[in-house]
Amino acid sequence: MEAMFADNRPQSSSETGTGWVNFSEVLRHHASHLPDKIALRFLERGEGEGKCLTYAELDQHARTLAGQLVAKGAEGRPVLLVYPAGLSFIISFCACLYAGAIAVPTPFITPSRSAARIAAIALDASPCLVLTCTRLATDKTLRGAFPAELSGLPWIITDEESVEEGLLQTPPAFSSEAPAFLQYTSGSTANPKGVIVTHGNLLANMEMIRIAFGHDVKTRMVSWLPLFHDMGLVGGLLQPLYLGALSVLMSPMDFIQRPLRWLQAISHFRATSSGGPNFAYSLCADRIRPERLRELDLRSWRVAFCGAEPVRADDLRRFADGLTPAGFDPKALFPCYGMAETTLFVSGGPAGRGLSSIHTPATPSQPAGMERVICGQGAIGQRLAIVDPESRCRLPEGEVGEIWVGGPHVGAGYWQQEDMSEATFRAKISGEADAGGFLRTGDLGLMQGQDLVVVGRLKEVIIVRGVKHHPEDIEIAASRAHPALGGAAAAFAIERDGVDDFIVLQEVKRGHLNDPTLESAPKAVSAAICETFGTTPSDVVLVKPGTLLRTTSNKIRRAACRKAYLSGELTPSRLDWPALVPQDQSAERDVPLDVSLPYEPKHFEAKQND
């Protein structure tokens, strides 16, 4: 008989307050108390019953590899993990936790798309070895991308190693301050950086998530999210393992190819918690045919979390309205906010509240006002402040400022970047010397009572004639301006003839590329922006779906899009579709960038509908 999680753990720990000192203790505890319970299911091609591991089997496999890591001197040193989605990555990650090594997940999609980024992460992290599988260890593209200084780096092929010789009987002792993993993040406006997440950070955030989401040992998670991304790793994998619960996983590509698979898995396994970025809900609303809903039963789904990118109320409403016939409860919607620098979770909930929003009044920058989604209450045990980024003074409720976060879940800093860590992770509020250090998130927001409302990015604010505009707001207006336009857009500032101005790049919906009304779309975008904000962009460029530059967490890289636009990489001459042209037809503007959504490579054509 399963004990509830809260009664099935040590009562206290002076180091973390969670009952544990490090995450490997959690795994060993569950292997002892819940040995035969299925911990993980990985669905091949996103369907079926999947390959399973019980808590005892996960412990056995992880301790086997951990013994080899300890023997190779990996304790306290970074270990690079290079895997496709699957159980092998999870075993290797847990092995690092057991061995006291620092796991470094890498964003593998395909060798050609991932090699350069993985090599850059390896160069920054300076790992002592690489864990991988046979297929990738022999891939010439991947191995060839590594610089000469890493040529001697040992590669351990985990599906070929002995299963007996390395069994770790007694894991090394290490404190909550020991790094558990490096979470590399490209961010939206900067180069990739490795956030140092300690065991204490991880355990603290696990407890914050458990409380806010209402999770326990009976939780059943379904996740297609990439395990190299904080939401997929911490939320989709480590949270269920922390609880002693079940996690059902599939490849991100299997979801993108057929979004119905996500909902089918939730229905089949009676999942209680699942979610993803805003685009996942929009994709389901666009692509799943009403007649397919009869095969779904979503009544078990209690927490449908949505974060990692700006949350759009219209998309969540379309999803909820469309899925209600399948038993989906709109009150399950759980907009939330977080980032790698805080391990994952900052705000959300409470569970069962559903979608909430506020309508900001008309201002000079927004004559029509604006609906903004509430990203829930701040996590218990953290400090949350809205601060003037220049004066560093705390701002009162309702005023927009930079979001600052303090607490035990805030990472130790960026790997090998002390100056940047000091400026970002240890900021002080003016006049509050005793308040402790804060993380400067770089995000803008406001407090509405106990709730956080996220507005945009500090570095990407667009200023036109002295009035500030947030690019996310402009992008929402652009995407709604015409039926053929999709949810992805990039708005950014430029200077033209000494005057501040801005540009909008807008993706067209898949399936609407030959829409005869698209010629009027740029004017519709300008009109919609003018109506809402009292100003118009100097240029509106329509681009094919999946072409705007994104980070590995699917956030639009506005600075990179701006650079490509100004450098002439967006020219109509490379397009075979005449409607995709800039509004002013100038030769300075080029075509869509030769990139795509991280989960949807260009050689892969997603199905139009399920």
LUMTOR-598392 format. One line per field, with one value per residue (C-alpha): residue in three letters; x, y, z. Coordinates in steps of 0.5 Angstrom, whole numbers. Layout:
REM LUMTOR-598392
donu: [ALA ...]
X: [X ...]
Y: [Y ...]
Z: [Z ...]
This chain:
REM LUMTOR-598392
donu: [MET GLU ALA MET PHE ALA ASP ASN ARG PRO GLN SER SER SER GLU THR GLY THR GLY TRP VAL ASN PHE SER GLU VAL LEU ARG HIS HIS ALA SER HIS LEU PRO ASP LYS ILE ALA LEU ARG PHE LEU GLU ARG GLY GLU GLY GLU GLY LYS CYS LEU THR TYR ALA GLU LEU ASP GLN HIS ALA ARG THR LEU ALA GLY GLN LEU VAL ALA LYS GLY ALA GLU GLY ARG PRO VAL LEU LEU VAL TYR PRO ALA GLY LEU SER PHE ILE ILE SER PHE CYS ALA CYS LEU TYR ALA GLY ALA ILE ALA VAL PRO THR PRO PHE ILE THR PRO SER ARG SER ALA ALA ARG ILE ALA ALA ILE ALA LEU ASP ALA SER PRO CYS LEU VAL LEU THR CYS THR ARG LEU ALA THR ASP LYS THR LEU ARG GLY ALA PHE PRO ALA GLU LEU SER GLY LEU PRO TRP ILE ILE THR ASP GLU GLU SER VAL GLU GLU GLY LEU LEU GLN THR PRO PRO ALA PHE SER SER GLU ALA PRO ALA PHE LEU GLN TYR THR SER GLY SER THR ALA ASN PRO LYS GLY VAL ILE VAL THR HIS GLY ASN LEU LEU ALA ASN MET GLU MET ILE ARG ILE ALA PHE GLY HIS ASP VAL LYS THR ARG MET VAL SER TRP LEU PRO LEU PHE HIS ASP MET GLY LEU VAL GLY GLY LEU LEU GLN PRO LEU TYR LEU GLY ALA LEU SER VAL LEU MET SER PRO MET ASP PHE ILE GLN ARG PRO LEU ARG TRP LEU GLN ALA ILE SER HIS PHE ARG ALA THR SER SER GLY GLY PRO ASN PHE ALA TYR SER LEU CYS ALA ASP ARG ILE ARG PRO GLU ARG LEU ARG GLU LEU ASP LEU ARG SER TRP ARG VAL ALA PHE CYS GLY ALA GLU PRO VAL ARG ALA ASP ASP LEU ARG ARG PHE ALA ASP GLY LEU THR PRO ALA GLY PHE ASP PRO LYS ALA LEU PHE PRO CYS TYR GLY MET ALA GLU THR THR LEU PHE VAL SER GLY GLY PRO ALA GLY ARG GLY LEU SER SER ILE HIS THR PRO ALA THR PRO SER GLN PRO ALA GLY MET GLU ARG VAL ILE CYS GLY GLN GLY ALA ILE GLY GLN ARG LEU ALA ILE VAL ASP PRO GLU SER ARG CYS ARG LEU PRO GLU GLY GLU VAL GLY GLU ILE TRP VAL GLY GLY PRO HIS VAL GLY ALA GLY TYR TRP GLN GLN GLU ASP MET SER GLU ALA THR PHE ARG ALA LYS ILE SER GLY GLU ALA ASP ALA GLY GLY PHE LEU ARG THR GLY ASP LEU GLY LEU MET GLN GLY GLN ASP LEU VAL VAL VAL GLY ARG LEU LYS GLU VAL ILE ILE VAL ARG GLY VAL LYS HIS HIS PRO GLU ASP ILE GLU ILE ALA ALA SER ARG ALA HIS PRO ALA LEU GLY GLY ALA ALA ALA ALA PHE ALA ILE GLU ARG ASP GLY VAL ASP ASP PHE ILE VAL LEU GLN GLU VAL LYS ARG GLY HIS LEU ASN ASP PRO THR LEU GLU SER ALA PRO LYS ALA VAL SER ALA ALA ILE CYS GLU THR PHE GLY THR THR PRO SER ASP VAL VAL LEU VAL LYS PRO GLY THR LEU LEU ARG THR THR SER ASN LYS ILE ARG ARG ALA ALA CYS ARG LYS ALA TYR LEU SER GLY GLU LEU THR PRO SER ARG LEU ASP TRP PRO ALA LEU VAL PRO GLN ASP GLN SER ALA GLU ARG ASP VAL PRO LEU ASP VAL SER LEU PRO TYR GLU PRO LYS HIS PHE GLU ALA LYS GLN ASN ASP]
X: [0 3 4 2 9 8 8 13 20 24 21 26 33 36 40 34 27 25 27 33 40 41 36 40 37 30 31 34 28 23 27 27 19 16 21 15 12 13 17 17 14 17 12 16 13 8 3 2 4 11 18 18 22 20 23 28 30 32 36 39 41 43 47 51 53 54 60 63 63 66 71 73 73 67 65 64 66 61 59 56 50 48 42 36 29 29 30 38 38 34 38 45 42 40 47 50 46 48 55 56 57 55 50 50 44 45 39 40 35 39 46 46 42 45 52 55 51 53 60 59 56 62 67 64 62 69 66 71 67 61 55 52 49 52 49 51 58 59 56 61 58 57 64 67 64 68 74 81 82 76 79 81 75 73 66 62 57 52 48 55 58 58 52 55 62 60 55 55 54 55 54 59 56 55 51 45 50 53 51 46 46 48 42 44 40 40 35 32 37 44 48 48 50 50 46 48 43 45 41 38 36 32 29 27 23 21 17 15 12 9 5 3 0 -3 1 3 5 -2 0 0 4 4 10 13 17 24 29 34 29 28 20 21 27 25 17 16 21 24 18 14 21 21 14 15 9 9 12 9 14 14 19 17 17 12 8 9 8 1 -1 -7 -2 -1 -8 -9 -4 -7 -14 -11 -6 -11 -6 -7 -2 1 2 7 8 3 4 2 -5 -6 -3 -8 -14 -12 -10 -15 -21 -28 -30 -23 -25 -30 -24 -22 -23 -20 -24 -18 -13 -13 -7 -6 0 2 9 16 13 8 1 -5 -12 -15 -11 -12 -20 -20 -17 -21 -28 -25 -24 -30 -34 -28 -29 -23 -25 -23 -21 -15 -12 -6 -2 5 12 19 26 32 35 30 31 24 18 16 9 2 -4 -7 -10 -17 -17 -17 -15 -15 -13 -14 -15 -11 -14 -12 -6 -2 2 -4 -11 -15 -12 -10 -12 -6 -6 -5 1 -1 1 8 11 11 18 21 21 18 19 17 23 25 31 34 33 33 27 21 15 8 2 0 6 10 18 23 21 26 26 30 30 33 31 35 41 48 50 52 58 65 62 63 62 55 53 54 50 45 44 46 42 40 34 35 34 33 40 37 32 38 40 35 36 34 30 30 23 18 11 7 3 -4 -6 -2 -2 4 3 8 9 15 23 26 32 27 22 20 20 17 16 18 12 14 11 12 14 9 3 5 6 -1 -5 -1 -3 -10 -11 -12 -15 -9 -4 -1 1 9 11 17 17 23 26 30 32 31 33 35 28 26 21 19 18 14 15 9 9 3 -1 1 -5 -6 0 -4 -10 -12 -13 -6 -4 -9 -6 0 -5 -9 -3 -2 -9 -10 -3 -5 -12 -9 -3 -4 2 4 10 15 15 10 14 10 14 13 11 17 22 23 29 27 31 31 25 21 22 23 30 28 35 37 31 33 40 37 32 38 43 39 37 30 29 23 28 29 21 17 11 10 5 11 13 15 10 14 17 24 30 33 28 30 26 25 31 33 31 25 22 26 21 20 26 25 25 19 12 7 1 -5 -10 -11]
Y: [0 7 12 19 23 28 22 18 22 24 30 35 37 43 44 44 44 39 33 31 34 32 29 22 21 22 16 11 12 11 5 2 4 4 -2 -5 2 4 11 12 10 12 12 10 14 17 11 5 2 4 2 2 3 1 5 -1 -2 6 5 -1 2 9 6 2 7 12 7 8 15 15 10 15 21 25 27 34 35 36 31 32 28 27 23 23 23 17 13 12 20 19 14 17 24 20 17 23 25 19 20 27 29 35 33 37 36 38 40 34 34 32 32 37 42 40 39 46 48 42 43 50 48 43 48 52 47 43 37 31 26 25 20 18 12 8 12 19 17 14 20 24 31 31 29 33 39 39 43 41 42 37 32 28 28 21 18 13 9 7 2 -2 -2 -7 -8 -11 -8 -1 -2 3 1 7 14 19 24 31 37 41 46 41 43 38 40 46 48 52 57 61 66 71 76 73 68 61 61 55 56 52 49 46 40 45 49 43 40 47 48 41 43 49 46 40 45 50 45 40 34 28 21 19 24 22 26 26 30 31 37 36 34 38 44 46 45 38 36 39 39 33 29 31 33 26 23 27 25 18 18 16 20 18 21 22 25 32 31 25 31 36 31 29 33 28 24 28 28 21 19 24 20 13 14 18 23 29 34 36 42 46 53 57 54 47 49 53 47 43 48 49 42 37 35 35 28 26 28 22 18 22 22 28 28 26 32 37 41 44 48 53 57 58 63 69 66 68 68 67 61 58 59 56 50 50 51 46 40 41 36 31 32 38 42 50 50 46 51 53 59 60 63 61 60 56 61 59 52 53 55 62 63 60 57 56 49 49 57 57 62 69 76 83 89 94 101 106 109 113 107 103 107 101 98 91 84 81 73 73 68 66 67 67 60 59 60 65 73 77 84 89 94 100 97 104 106 99 102 97 99 99 94 96 99 96 94 89 82 80 74 71 64 58 56 61 58 59 63 62 57 60 67 70 78 76 72 77 82 78 73 78 84 89 93 100 102 94 92 87 84 79 78 78 75 80 76 81 81 86 85 88 85 85 83 76 75 76 79 78 84 83 83 89 89 89 95 99 106 110 118 117 112 105 99 92 87 81 86 88 81 79 85 83 75 77 82 77 70 67 69 65 66 67 74 78 86 90 97 100 107 110 117 118 117 111 106 99 93 87 80 75 68 66 60 53 51 59 60 61 65 70 75 75 81 85 82 87 93 89 88 96 98 93 96 103 101 98 102 109 108 104 100 102 95 89 83 76 70 62 58 56 61 66 65 61 59 52 54 56 64 68 71 78 81 75 77 84 83 78 84 89 85 83 76 77 79 77 74 68 66 63 65 73 74 74 81 87 92 97 92 95 91 92 87 80 73 68 66 59 56 54 52 47 42 42 41 44 37 35 37 36 34 39 36 30]
Z: [0 -2 3 2 0 6 11 7 8 14 18 17 15 17 10 6 10 6 9 5 4 -4 -9 -9 -2 -5 -11 -6 -1 -6 -9 -2 0 -7 -11 -15 -17 -24 -24 -31 -38 -45 -50 -57 -62 -57 -57 -53 -46 -47 -44 -36 -30 -23 -18 -16 -23 -24 -18 -20 -27 -24 -19 -24 -28 -22 -20 -26 -26 -19 -21 -27 -22 -24 -17 -17 -24 -30 -34 -41 -43 -50 -52 -56 -52 -48 -41 -43 -41 -35 -32 -34 -31 -24 -24 -24 -18 -14 -16 -14 -21 -24 -30 -36 -41 -48 -53 -58 -64 -70 -71 -76 -72 -65 -66 -66 -60 -56 -57 -55 -48 -48 -49 -43 -38 -39 -37 -35 -40 -44 -43 -49 -53 -59 -65 -63 -60 -68 -71 -75 -75 -68 -66 -71 -68 -62 -62 -62 -54 -53 -57 -51 -48 -46 -49 -45 -49 -43 -47 -48 -41 -36 -32 -26 -25 -23 -18 -13 -6 -2 -6 -4 2 -1 2 -1 -3 -8 -16 -18 -25 -30 -34 -40 -43 -49 -46 -51 -51 -49 -51 -47 -40 -35 -29 -23 -20 -13 -10 -5 -10 -13 -7 -5 -12 -12 -5 -8 -14 -10 -6 -11 -16 -10 -12 -8 -9 -13 -18 -25 -30 -38 -41 -48 -46 -48 -42 -44 -42 -35 -35 -38 -34 -27 -28 -33 -30 -23 -20 -21 -18 -12 -11 -12 -17 -24 -30 -37 -43 -50 -55 -57 -64 -63 -60 -66 -71 -68 -62 -61 -58 -52 -50 -52 -47 -42 -43 -43 -37 -33 -32 -27 -29 -35 -39 -44 -47 -50 -57 -55 -53 -59 -64 -61 -61 -69 -71 -67 -71 -66 -68 -65 -58 -57 -56 -50 -43 -40 -33 -29 -32 -26 -27 -34 -33 -38 -38 -41 -46 -46 -44 -49 -46 -53 -54 -47 -48 -55 -52 -46 -51 -56 -51 -46 -50 -48 -41 -40 -34 -36 -28 -29 -33 -29 -32 -29 -29 -28 -31 -31 -26 -21 -22 -25 -21 -19 -19 -21 -18 -14 -17 -19 -20 -28 -33 -29 -33 -31 -36 -36 -37 -43 -43 -48 -50 -50 -52 -52 -46 -45 -43 -39 -36 -29 -27 -20 -13 -12 -9 -2 1 -4 -4 -10 -11 -17 -17 -21 -25 -25 -18 -15 -11 -9 -13 -10 -13 -20 -22 -28 -26 -26 -23 -17 -14 -8 -4 -3 -10 -14 -17 -15 -21 -28 -29 -29 -30 -23 -25 -29 -23 -18 -22 -24 -18 -12 -13 -7 -6 -5 2 4 6 11 5 2 -5 -11 -18 -23 -28 -34 -34 -33 -29 -24 -17 -17 -10 -9 -16 -21 -28 -33 -38 -42 -43 -40 -45 -51 -49 -56 -55 -60 -59 -52 -50 -48 -51 -50 -56 -53 -53 -60 -63 -60 -63 -70 -69 -68 -74 -80 -80 -84 -79 -73 -66 -68 -69 -67 -66 -65 -65 -70 -71 -78 -80 -73 -71 -66 -70 -70 -74 -74 -77 -77 -79 -83 -81 -84 -89 -91 -95 -101 -98 -103 -97 -95 -99 -94 -88 -87 -87 -82 -78 -78 -77 -71 -68 -69 -66 -59 -59 -62 -67 -73 -75 -81 -84 -83 -86 -87 -87 -87 -81 -77 -79 -74 -70 -63 -57 -54 -50 -56 -54 -60 -61 -62 -62 -67 -72 -71 -74 -79 -82 -82 -85 -91 -89 -90 -98 -102 -107 -104 -103 -108 -105 -108 -102 -97 -98 -94 -93 -97 -102 -101 -103 -96 -93 -94 -93 -87 -83 -85 -78 -75 -68 -64 -64 -72 -76 -83 -87 -83 -85 -79 -81 -82 -77 -73]
